[in-house]
Amino acid sequence: MSGIYPVPKENDVHKILSMLYGNELVLNSCEPVAEKDSNKILAVYVNDDGEPSTACVCNVDFAAFASSSLTRIPVGGAEDAAETGCLSDMMKSNFHEIMNICSRVFMDDSSPHIKLDTVYNSLDDAPDHVLTMLDGDKDQIGFSVTIPGYGDGEISFICT
């Protein structure tokens, strides 16, 4: 299925995230964060047949700051979550919605539909068949993101 879903473009990612966090959001290219490290959060998107097709991998900092900013959870709570790696239930719910919105960056006029399937709060929670998406040949792109008023994190988009 390689090549069916486009690797997101920096401009498209910036546009989607700026809709959520305002024009002061800072986005810069960086190395993808898709290493197999349990301190990452994985969102898996499936095609209409229910097969994993694309993924988004974030470090805990991005998840904590992005999810907290969405509903104005105090910065101190976001910093604690980033430091401990433990997101509150509200943060997890907010992050799920952010990942749902991010599905749009994987699709263009010629790509099939995908939808968010599961968000794994740690790579340790993901089943082996999902983790294979992080191995082998894949197209991916990574970004460092500054969430205004909160902090910095990293996010990667993976197309298999």
SELO-822895 format. One record per residue (C-alpha): x, y, z; residue in three letters. Coordinates in nm, 4 decimals. Example, Ala and Ser with C-alpha at 12.3 -4.5 7.8 and 13.67 -1.06 7.14 Angstrom:
1.2300 / -0.4500 / 0.7800 / ALA
1.3670 / -0.1060 / 0.7140 / SER
% end
This chain:
0.0000 / 0.0000 / 0.0000 / MET
0.3055 / 0.2274 / -0.0100 / SER
0.2403 / 0.5576 / -0.1772 / GLY
-0.1378 / 0.5515 / -0.1383 / ILE
-0.1323 / 0.8068 / 0.1430 / TYR
0.0854 / 1.1132 / 0.0933 / PRO
0.3495 / 1.2101 / 0.3441 / VAL
0.2061 / 1.5216 / 0.5067 / PRO
0.3549 / 1.8499 / 0.3956 / LYS
0.4864 / 2.0960 / 0.6527 / GLU
0.2414 / 2.3627 / 0.5367 / ASN
-0.0565 / 2.1286 / 0.5827 / ASP
0.0541 / 2.0220 / 0.9298 / VAL
0.1091 / 2.3849 / 1.0290 / HIS
-0.2341 / 2.4792 / 0.8965 / LYS
-0.4148 / 2.2040 / 1.0922 / ILE
-0.2284 / 2.2696 / 1.4171 / LEU
-0.2622 / 2.6483 / 1.3814 / SER
-0.6392 / 2.6054 / 1.3611 / MET
-0.6195 / 2.4485 / 1.7074 / LEU
-0.3485 / 2.6616 / 1.8702 / TYR
-0.3395 / 2.9897 / 1.6814 / GLY
-0.0981 / 3.1525 / 1.4423 / ASN
0.1752 / 3.1770 / 1.7048 / GLU
0.2327 / 2.8021 / 1.6828 / LEU
0.5886 / 2.7285 / 1.5697 / VAL
0.6547 / 2.4228 / 1.3529 / LEU
0.9992 / 2.3160 / 1.2312 / ASN
1.1216 / 2.0070 / 1.0507 / SER
1.3204 / 1.7615 / 1.2605 / CYS
1.4148 / 1.3961 / 1.2620 / GLU
1.1108 / 1.1679 / 1.3036 / PRO
1.0406 / 1.0479 / 1.6586 / VAL
0.9333 / 0.7019 / 1.5484 / ALA
1.1983 / 0.5142 / 1.7415 / GLU
1.0719 / 0.2152 / 1.9304 / LYS
1.0826 / 0.3754 / 2.2714 / ASP
0.8075 / 0.3124 / 2.5226 / SER
0.7973 / 0.6838 / 2.6080 / ASN
0.6125 / 0.7603 / 2.2848 / LYS
0.2424 / 0.7821 / 2.2091 / ILE
0.1166 / 0.6140 / 1.8932 / LEU
-0.1997 / 0.6962 / 1.6992 / ALA
-0.2958 / 0.4402 / 1.4350 / VAL
-0.5195 / 0.5180 / 1.1399 / TYR
-0.7001 / 0.2461 / 0.9453 / VAL
-0.8388 / 0.2265 / 0.5948 / ASN
-1.1989 / 0.1299 / 0.5181 / ASP
-1.1017 / -0.2392 / 0.5441 / ASP
-0.9824 / -0.1815 / 0.9011 / GLY
-0.6143 / -0.2331 / 0.8139 / GLU
-0.3521 / -0.0072 / 0.9744 / PRO
-0.2426 / 0.2349 / 0.7018 / SER
-0.0757 / 0.5354 / 0.8611 / THR
0.0387 / 0.6426 / 1.2040 / ALA
0.1399 / 0.9385 / 1.4112 / CYS
0.4065 / 0.9060 / 1.6807 / VAL
0.4548 / 1.1808 / 1.9389 / CYS
0.6758 / 1.2286 / 2.2363 / ASN
0.5013 / 1.2729 / 2.5700 / VAL
0.5876 / 1.6440 / 2.5762 / ASP
0.3851 / 1.7078 / 2.2600 / PHE
0.0917 / 1.5051 / 2.3917 / ALA
0.0941 / 1.6817 / 2.7295 / ALA
0.1251 / 2.0355 / 2.5938 / PHE
-0.1053 / 1.9944 / 2.2938 / ALA
-0.3797 / 1.8205 / 2.4911 / SER
-0.3593 / 2.0646 / 2.7817 / SER
-0.3718 / 2.3703 / 2.5601 / SER
-0.6841 / 2.2440 / 2.3859 / LEU
-0.8991 / 2.2929 / 2.6976 / THR
-0.6724 / 2.5301 / 2.8928 / ARG
-0.5496 / 2.2820 / 3.1519 / ILE
-0.2993 / 2.4837 / 3.3595 / PRO
0.0583 / 2.4883 / 3.2311 / VAL
0.1848 / 2.3380 / 3.5584 / GLY
-0.0330 / 2.0321 / 3.5054 / GLY
0.0934 / 1.9979 / 3.1482 / ALA
0.4548 / 2.0259 / 3.2660 / GLU
0.3969 / 1.7616 / 3.5344 / ASP
0.2441 / 1.5275 / 3.2756 / ALA
0.5353 / 1.5837 / 3.0372 / ALA
0.7858 / 1.5136 / 3.3143 / GLU
0.6162 / 1.2019 / 3.4526 / THR
0.4754 / 1.0690 / 3.1257 / GLY
0.1338 / 1.0299 / 3.2889 / CYS
-0.1493 / 1.2056 / 3.1088 / LEU
-0.4758 / 1.2673 / 3.2921 / SER
-0.7983 / 1.1228 / 3.1512 / ASP
-0.8895 / 1.4706 / 3.0206 / MET
-0.5513 / 1.5013 / 2.8480 / MET
-0.5941 / 1.1565 / 2.6910 / LYS
-0.9399 / 1.2501 / 2.5645 / SER
-0.8135 / 1.5809 / 2.4252 / ASN
-0.5170 / 1.4093 / 2.2608 / PHE
-0.7468 / 1.1556 / 2.0963 / HIS
-0.9404 / 1.4428 / 1.9409 / GLU
-0.6192 / 1.6090 / 1.8204 / ILE
-0.5124 / 1.2847 / 1.6548 / MET
-0.8569 / 1.2505 / 1.4984 / ASN
-0.8198 / 1.5967 / 1.3440 / ILE
-0.4673 / 1.5107 / 1.2240 / CYS
-0.6088 / 1.2313 / 1.0041 / SER
-0.6772 / 1.5032 / 0.7463 / ARG
-0.3078 / 1.5581 / 0.6746 / VAL
-0.2751 / 1.2024 / 0.5397 / PHE
-0.5428 / 1.2443 / 0.2743 / MET
-0.5585 / 1.4326 / -0.0520 / ASP
-0.7947 / 1.4285 / -0.3494 / ASP
-0.6622 / 1.0951 / -0.4750 / SER
-0.6067 / 0.9001 / -0.1520 / SER
-0.8562 / 0.6591 / 0.0036 / PRO
-1.0319 / 0.7473 / 0.3268 / HIS
-0.8695 / 0.6691 / 0.6611 / ILE
-0.9871 / 0.7192 / 1.0158 / LYS
-0.8321 / 0.7194 / 1.3597 / LEU
-0.8539 / 0.3744 / 1.5106 / ASP
-0.6572 / 0.3619 / 1.8350 / THR
-0.4284 / 0.5809 / 2.0415 / VAL
-0.1741 / 0.3809 / 2.2410 / TYR
-0.0465 / 0.5711 / 2.5439 / ASN
0.2831 / 0.3860 / 2.5167 / SER
0.4441 / 0.1793 / 2.2458 / LEU
0.4482 / -0.0994 / 2.5045 / ASP
0.0671 / -0.1068 / 2.4769 / ASP
0.0604 / -0.1520 / 2.0987 / ALA
0.0253 / -0.5012 / 1.9513 / PRO
0.3088 / -0.6424 / 1.7425 / ASP
0.1206 / -0.6124 / 1.4115 / HIS
0.0854 / -0.2382 / 1.4722 / VAL
0.4485 / -0.1950 / 1.5772 / LEU
0.5597 / -0.3424 / 1.2449 / THR
0.4441 / -0.0127 / 1.0936 / MET
0.7454 / 0.1460 / 1.2627 / LEU
0.9872 / -0.1015 / 1.1031 / ASP
1.1140 / -0.1380 / 0.7511 / GLY
1.0437 / 0.0823 / 0.4535 / ASP
0.8166 / 0.3717 / 0.5288 / LYS
0.7801 / 0.7334 / 0.4370 / ASP
0.7855 / 0.9626 / 0.7360 / GLN
0.8358 / 1.3209 / 0.8388 / ILE
0.8979 / 1.4753 / 1.1782 / GLY
0.8353 / 1.8160 / 1.3309 / PHE
0.9218 / 1.9994 / 1.6467 / SER
0.6226 / 2.1991 / 1.7636 / VAL
0.5982 / 2.4871 / 2.0068 / THR
0.2483 / 2.5055 / 2.1535 / ILE
0.1979 / 2.8750 / 2.2437 / PRO
0.2015 / 2.9310 / 2.6176 / GLY
0.2801 / 2.5659 / 2.6949 / TYR
0.5995 / 2.4172 / 2.5555 / GLY
0.7792 / 2.2152 / 2.2913 / ASP
0.7258 / 1.8628 / 2.1691 / GLY
0.7780 / 1.6432 / 1.8662 / GLU
0.5415 / 1.4680 / 1.6289 / ILE
0.6018 / 1.2365 / 1.3340 / SER
0.3727 / 1.1200 / 1.0582 / PHE
0.4306 / 0.7728 / 0.9097 / ILE
0.2921 / 0.6389 / 0.5842 / CYS
0.3365 / 0.2690 / 0.5090 / THR
% end
